Amino acid sequence: MSTVALIDDHESVRLGLEAACARDSQTVVFSGSTVVSYLEWRKSTAAAPAEVVVLDLTLGDGTTVTENVTSLVNDGASVVIHSVADRPAAVREALAAGAAGVVSKSSALDDVLDAIRTVAEGEALNNVEWASAVEGDRAFADAQLATREREVLRLYATGLPLKAVAEKLGVAYSTAKENITRIRVKYVEVGRPAPTKVDLLRRAMEDGIVTADEAPGGR
């Protein structure tokens, strides 16, 4: 199972998550109230980054959402935001900074554990809180992709190798590759980088190009 770090400035929340993770055979390697304390723990113990960090959206130490998510992602962890779902702007900020998804504190513990497992496996996390946070926000959602770029992204993000994408669309491999490059550039320009195929799938799902059913492993 995966290694998990819990960062929340409410001890009762952390204790509840610790117990749930233990029942699910997830290994909680760190539990604390700030990202700084987690990074200090990493440095002092030389421990590997937690595979998944469950992070409260707003901590009481004055740090920003972007600072916290960026620090954790740059340190090598995947981040699941665990918070109340009444601050869509802050959720969008977290996702733009590289968070893998969001799960509400009102969700059942099984849903939180499912989110941890999904992200640990490198899959995109798609849920109601995420969809409501990005819906209708043009600044977040619109990377201005051309019709052909959307077609290439949909096929590539749902699992086809780039060569197969080119063959299916009747274009040269180099053309399909250029499309993917342009797509990545456009997402960078709107503050939503997508350096990996998993990131591209995440962006495609955010923008409605790929549905949850079409995604690899979708139901």
C-alpha positions as CSV (number, residue, x, y, z in Angstrom):
1,M,0.0,0.0,0.0
2,S,1.0,3.6,-0.3
3,T,2.7,5.9,2.1
4,V,0.7,8.9,3.3
5,A,1.4,12.2,5.0
6,L,-1.4,14.1,6.8
7,I,-1.2,17.9,7.0
8,D,-4.0,19.6,8.8
9,D,-4.0,22.1,11.7
10,H,-6.9,20.3,13.4
11,E,-5.6,17.4,15.4
12,S,-9.0,15.6,15.5
13,V,-9.1,15.5,11.7
14,R,-5.6,14.0,11.6
15,L,-6.4,11.4,14.2
16,G,-9.5,10.3,12.4
17,L,-7.6,10.0,9.1
18,E,-4.8,8.1,10.8
19,A,-7.2,5.6,12.1
20,A,-8.9,5.2,8.8
21,C,-5.6,4.8,6.9
22,A,-4.5,2.1,9.4
23,R,-7.6,0.1,8.8
24,D,-7.0,0.4,5.1
25,S,-3.4,-0.8,5.4
26,Q,-2.1,2.7,4.3
27,T,1.1,3.7,6.1
28,V,1.0,7.2,7.6
29,V,4.6,8.3,7.7
30,F,3.9,11.8,9.0
31,S,1.1,13.7,10.7
32,G,1.4,17.4,11.4
33,S,0.0,20.9,11.1
34,T,2.2,22.6,8.6
35,V,4.0,21.9,5.3
36,V,7.2,23.3,6.8
37,S,7.2,20.8,9.6
38,Y,6.7,18.0,7.0
39,L,9.6,19.2,5.0
40,E,11.8,19.5,8.1
41,W,10.8,15.9,9.0
42,R,11.9,14.8,5.6
43,K,15.2,16.6,5.9
44,S,16.0,15.4,9.4
45,T,15.1,11.8,8.8
46,A,16.2,11.5,5.1
47,A,12.9,9.7,4.5
48,A,11.5,9.4,1.0
49,P,8.6,11.7,0.1
50,A,5.2,10.4,1.0
51,E,3.5,9.1,-2.1
52,V,0.3,11.0,-1.2
53,V,0.0,14.1,1.0
54,V,-3.5,14.8,2.3
55,L,-3.5,18.6,2.7
56,D,-6.0,20.9,4.3
57,L,-6.8,23.8,2.0
58,T,-6.1,26.5,4.5
59,L,-3.6,26.2,7.3
60,G,-3.3,28.5,10.3
61,D,0.4,29.4,9.8
62,G,-0.2,32.2,7.2
63,T,1.0,30.2,4.2
64,T,-0.9,30.3,0.9
65,V,-2.5,27.4,-1.0
66,T,-0.1,27.9,-3.9
67,E,3.0,27.9,-1.6
68,N,2.0,24.7,0.1
69,V,0.9,22.7,-2.9
70,T,4.0,23.8,-4.9
71,S,6.4,22.9,-2.1
72,L,4.9,19.5,-1.8
73,V,4.7,18.7,-5.5
74,N,8.3,19.9,-6.0
75,D,9.4,17.7,-3.2
76,G,8.0,14.7,-5.0
77,A,4.6,14.0,-3.5
78,S,1.1,13.9,-5.0
79,V,-1.3,16.2,-3.2
80,V,-5.0,15.5,-2.3
81,I,-6.8,18.6,-1.0
82,H,-9.0,17.7,2.0
83,S,-11.2,20.6,2.9
84,V,-14.7,22.1,3.0
85,A,-16.0,22.6,-0.6
86,D,-17.1,26.2,-0.1
87,R,-14.1,28.0,-1.5
88,P,-14.0,27.2,-5.2
89,A,-11.4,30.0,-5.9
90,A,-9.0,28.4,-3.4
91,V,-9.6,25.0,-4.9
92,R,-8.9,26.2,-8.4
93,E,-5.7,27.8,-7.0
94,A,-4.6,24.4,-5.5
95,L,-5.4,22.6,-8.7
96,A,-3.5,25.1,-10.8
97,A,-0.5,24.7,-8.5
98,G,-0.5,21.0,-9.2
99,A,-2.8,19.3,-6.7
100,A,-4.1,15.9,-7.9
101,G,-7.6,16.6,-6.8
102,V,-9.9,17.5,-4.0
103,V,-12.1,15.6,-1.6
104,S,-14.5,17.3,0.8
105,K,-14.2,17.0,4.6
106,S,-17.9,16.1,4.5
107,S,-17.2,13.0,2.4
108,A,-17.3,9.5,3.9
109,L,-13.9,8.2,5.1
110,D,-14.1,5.5,2.5
111,D,-14.2,8.2,-0.2
112,V,-11.1,9.8,1.2
113,L,-9.3,6.5,1.2
114,D,-10.4,5.8,-2.3
115,A,-9.0,9.2,-3.4
116,I,-5.7,8.3,-1.7
117,R,-5.5,5.0,-3.5
118,T,-6.5,6.5,-6.9
119,V,-3.8,9.2,-6.7
120,A,-1.2,6.8,-5.4
121,E,-1.7,4.7,-8.5
122,G,-1.0,7.7,-10.7
123,E,-4.6,8.1,-11.9
124,A,-6.5,11.3,-12.2
125,L,-9.0,12.1,-9.5
126,N,-12.3,13.2,-10.8
127,N,-15.1,14.1,-8.4
128,V,-18.0,16.5,-7.8
129,E,-15.9,19.0,-5.8
130,W,-13.3,19.3,-8.5
131,A,-15.9,19.7,-11.2
132,S,-17.8,22.4,-9.4
133,A,-14.6,24.3,-8.7
134,V,-13.6,24.6,-12.3
135,E,-17.1,24.8,-13.9
136,G,-17.7,28.2,-15.5
137,D,-14.3,29.6,-14.7
138,R,-13.0,30.6,-18.2
139,A,-9.7,31.8,-16.9
140,F,-9.1,28.3,-15.5
141,A,-10.8,26.1,-18.0
142,D,-10.0,27.7,-21.4
143,A,-6.6,26.8,-22.8
144,Q,-7.8,27.8,-26.3
145,L,-7.2,24.4,-27.9
146,A,-8.0,24.1,-31.6
147,T,-10.4,21.4,-32.7
148,R,-7.6,19.1,-34.0
149,E,-5.7,19.6,-30.8
150,R,-8.7,18.6,-28.7
151,E,-9.0,15.4,-30.9
152,V,-5.4,14.6,-30.4
153,L,-5.6,15.2,-26.7
154,R,-8.7,13.1,-26.2
155,L,-7.2,10.1,-28.0
156,Y,-3.7,10.4,-26.4
157,A,-5.0,11.1,-22.9
158,T,-7.3,8.1,-22.9
159,G,-4.5,5.7,-23.6
160,L,-3.6,5.5,-27.2
161,P,0.2,5.7,-28.1
162,L,1.0,8.8,-30.1
163,K,1.7,6.7,-33.2
164,A,-1.8,5.2,-33.0
165,V,-3.3,8.7,-32.5
166,A,-1.6,9.8,-35.7
167,E,-2.9,6.8,-37.7
168,K,-6.4,7.2,-36.4
169,L,-6.6,10.8,-37.4
170,G,-4.8,10.2,-40.7
171,V,-1.9,12.6,-40.0
172,A,1.9,12.2,-39.8
173,Y,3.4,11.1,-36.5
174,S,5.4,14.4,-36.4
175,T,2.1,16.4,-36.8
176,A,0.6,14.6,-33.8
177,K,3.7,15.2,-31.8
178,E,3.7,18.9,-32.6
179,N,0.0,19.0,-31.5
180,I,0.9,17.5,-28.1
181,T,3.8,20.0,-27.8
182,R,1.5,23.0,-28.6
183,I,-1.2,21.6,-26.2
184,R,1.4,21.5,-23.4
185,V,2.6,25.1,-24.2
186,K,-1.0,26.4,-24.2
187,Y,-1.7,24.8,-20.8
188,V,1.5,26.3,-19.4
189,E,0.5,29.7,-20.7
190,V,-2.8,29.6,-18.6
191,G,-1.0,28.4,-15.5
192,R,-1.9,24.7,-15.8
193,P,1.2,22.8,-16.8
194,A,0.8,19.3,-18.0
195,P,4.3,17.7,-18.3
196,T,3.2,14.1,-18.1
197,K,0.5,12.0,-19.8
198,V,-1.3,11.7,-16.5
199,D,-1.3,15.5,-16.3
200,L,-2.7,15.8,-19.8
201,L,-5.5,13.4,-18.8
202,R,-6.3,15.5,-15.8
203,R,-6.5,18.7,-17.9
204,A,-8.6,17.0,-20.5
205,M,-11.1,15.8,-17.8
206,E,-11.1,19.3,-16.2
207,D,-12.0,20.8,-19.6
208,G,-14.6,18.2,-20.5
209,I,-12.6,16.8,-23.4
210,V,-12.5,13.4,-21.7
211,T,-15.3,12.0,-19.5
212,A,-14.7,9.9,-16.4
213,D,-16.0,6.9,-18.3
214,E,-13.5,7.4,-21.1
215,A,-10.5,7.8,-18.8
216,P,-8.3,4.7,-18.3
217,G,-9.9,2.7,-15.5
218,G,-13.1,4.8,-15.7
219,R,-16.4,3.3,-14.7
